[in-house]
Amino acid sequence: MGKGMKAFEVSGQFKISKYRWQTFSIEVASEHTDAAKEKVMSLLGSRHRTPRRLIKIEKVEELKPAEIKDAYVRYQVGAEN
């Protein structure tokens, strides 16, 4: 769909209470790693009302088309089923 779009898996933790951190792993489609981090920060802030300073991104990994699990990300990247 998007020209030059790649699939990334972004994982890390975000703070959900005073003493608890929740781990996450989200697949996103973007042009590069910085844009993938930005998208995840935006998604977590929107879904959980978490400020960016309370989100720790630990790993950003580019996925091959065969490794993509999310159907919408697969569509955005243009990968075949």
C-alpha positions as semicolon CSV with decimal commas, in nm:
position;residue;x (nm);y (nm);z (nm)
1;M;0,000;0,000;0,000
2;G;0,248;0,265;0,117
3;K;0,560;0,311;-0,089
4;G;0,866;0,199;0,104
5;M;0,666;0,074;0,402
6;K;0,827;-0,191;0,621
7;A;0,689;-0,394;0,911
8;F;0,839;-0,352;1,257
9;E;0,779;-0,520;1,590
10;V;0,827;-0,274;1,874
11;S;0,850;-0,409;2,228
12;G;0,905;-0,261;2,570
13;Q;0,717;-0,155;2,882
14;F;0,485;0,121;2,996
15;K;0,381;0,223;3,345
16;I;0,022;0,134;3,437
17;S;0,024;0,217;3,808
18;K;0,256;0,355;4,072
19;Y;0,456;0,031;4,101
20;R;0,362;-0,178;3,795
21;W;0,501;-0,185;3,442
22;Q;0,314;-0,362;3,161
23;T;0,512;-0,526;2,881
24;F;0,398;-0,484;2,521
25;S;0,485;-0,601;2,172
26;I;0,314;-0,420;1,884
27;E;0,349;-0,466;1,508
28;V;0,338;-0,145;1,304
29;A;0,406;-0,046;0,945
30;S;0,631;0,254;0,883
31;E;0,913;0,378;0,663
32;H;1,191;0,356;0,925
33;T;1,258;0,270;1,290
34;D;1,211;0,622;1,427
35;A;0,867;0,644;1,268
36;A;0,779;0,302;1,415
37;K;0,875;0,422;1,765
38;E;0,670;0,739;1,717
39;K;0,365;0,537;1,604
40;V;0,384;0,309;1,910
41;M;0,417;0,606;2,146
42;S;0,111;0,759;1,983
43;L;-0,089;0,435;2,004
44;L;-0,008;0,368;2,370
45;G;-0,073;0,728;2,467
46;S;-0,408;0,718;2,294
47;R;-0,521;0,376;2,419
48;H;-0,395;0,395;2,778
49;R;-0,348;0,771;2,838
50;T;0,019;0,705;2,910
51;P;0,262;0,998;2,883
52;R;0,562;0,938;2,657
53;R;0,805;0,967;2,947
54;L;0,646;0,654;3,101
55;I;0,695;0,439;2,788
56;K;1,022;0,245;2,758
57;I;1,093;0,106;2,412
58;E;1,346;-0,173;2,448
59;K;1,359;-0,327;2,100
60;V;1,262;-0,237;1,743
61;E;1,295;-0,524;1,500
62;E;1,220;-0,525;1,127
63;L;0,998;-0,816;1,025
64;K;1,014;-1,022;0,709
65;P;0,681;-1,056;0,521
66;A;0,641;-1,417;0,639
67;E;0,678;-1,310;1,005
68;I;0,397;-1,051;1,004
69;K;0,101;-1,164;1,219
70;D;-0,120;-0,853;1,208
71;A;-0,344;-0,856;0,899
72;Y;-0,365;-0,475;0,879
73;V;0,015;-0,439;0,893
74;R;0,045;-0,707;0,625
75;Y;-0,196;-0,508;0,407
76;Q;-0,010;-0,180;0,463
77;V;0,323;-0,336;0,371
78;G;0,174;-0,509;0,068
79;A;0,283;-0,858;0,173
80;E;0,101;-1,161;0,035
81;N;-0,091;-1,395;0,264
